[in-house]
Amino acid sequence: MIADYIDQFIMFCAGLWMSAVGFGLLAFPIQANPGQPTWLEHLVKHFKWMGPLLVVIAIVLAVAK
C-alpha cells in the first residue's frame, strides 16, 4: 500500500524543494561565480512554476491510484 505512493511522495518533496528555492526560502546549493553564464539564475527562476506544477502532478497521481 505505502510502496504504491513512494514515487508520488518523492515528486511531492522535490516539488516543495523546487518551490522553496524558486521563491527564495532556501538557497540553491550551487552558487554562480561572477563571470559565469547566467543560465543558473535563469533555471532557478523557472523553479517558481515548475515546483508547484510538480506538487500538483504528484497529488493528482496519488489521488488517481
C-alpha positions as CSV (number, residue, x, y, z in Angstrom):
1,M,0.0,0.0,0.0
2,I,2.6,2.6,1.0
3,A,5.0,1.4,-1.7
4,D,2.5,2.5,-4.3
5,Y,2.9,6.1,-3.2
6,I,6.7,6.3,-3.0
7,D,7.0,7.9,-6.4
8,Q,4.4,10.5,-5.6
9,F,6.0,11.2,-2.3
10,I,9.4,11.8,-3.9
11,M,7.8,14.0,-6.6
12,F,5.9,16.0,-3.9
13,C,9.1,16.5,-1.9
14,A,11.0,17.6,-5.0
15,G,8.3,20.0,-5.9
16,L,8.3,21.5,-2.4
17,W,12.1,21.9,-2.6
18,M,11.9,23.5,-6.1
19,S,9.2,25.9,-4.9
20,A,11.2,26.9,-1.8
21,V,14.3,27.6,-3.9
22,G,12.3,29.4,-6.6
23,F,10.6,31.7,-4.1
24,G,13.9,32.3,-2.2
25,L,13.1,30.5,1.0
26,L,16.1,28.2,0.5
27,A,19.4,28.9,-1.2
28,F,20.3,26.9,-4.3
29,P,23.2,24.6,-3.3
30,I,25.4,25.7,-6.3
31,Q,26.2,29.4,-6.4
32,A,27.1,31.0,-9.7
33,N,30.5,32.7,-9.8
34,P,30.9,36.1,-11.2
35,G,31.6,36.0,-15.0
36,Q,29.8,32.7,-15.4
37,P,26.8,32.5,-17.7
38,T,23.5,33.3,-16.1
39,W,21.9,30.0,-17.0
40,L,21.9,29.0,-13.4
41,E,19.9,32.1,-12.3
42,H,17.6,31.6,-15.3
43,L,17.0,28.0,-14.2
44,V,16.2,29.0,-10.6
45,K,13.6,31.5,-11.9
46,H,11.8,28.6,-13.6
47,F,11.5,26.8,-10.2
48,K,8.7,29.3,-9.3
49,W,6.4,27.5,-11.7
50,M,8.0,24.1,-12.0
51,G,7.9,23.4,-8.3
52,P,4.1,24.0,-7.8
53,L,3.4,22.1,-11.0
54,L,5.3,19.1,-9.8
55,V,3.4,19.2,-6.5
56,V,0.1,19.3,-8.3
57,I,1.1,16.4,-10.6
58,A,2.1,14.3,-7.6
59,I,-1.2,15.0,-5.8
60,V,-3.2,14.1,-9.0
61,L,-1.3,10.9,-9.5
62,A,-1.7,9.9,-5.8
63,V,-5.5,10.6,-6.0
64,A,-5.8,8.7,-9.2
65,K,-4.3,5.5,-7.7
